[in-house]
């Protein structure tokens, strides 16, 4: 992530990724900023996101499973370009809700702890 990505500033491949920072919060994508903050907090709070081994399963989406102790953290990404339903039990840290099944839109993801 380059500076400005967390607020949705435009850019492209190097060197276009290094545009001047826009400091006016009225021009920021606050939804993207909120997401980055939630992901940062999840990484800080969950040792599973900093240590341990990944196991990877793939199918209609991509499921990455990481375990530490008795807790399980799953990053489920949908790279199919179409709506995908995934059976997964736990708490979605992005949306802040418990679930047993999730519908992921194209190129969407969920971070789930169980």
Secondary structure, 3 states (H helix, E strand, C coil): CCCCHHHCCCCCCCCHHHCCCCCCHHHCCHHHHHHHHHHHHHHHHCHHHCCCCEEEEECCCEEEEEEECCEEEEEEECCCCCCEEEEEEEEECCCCEEEEEEEECCCCEEEEEC
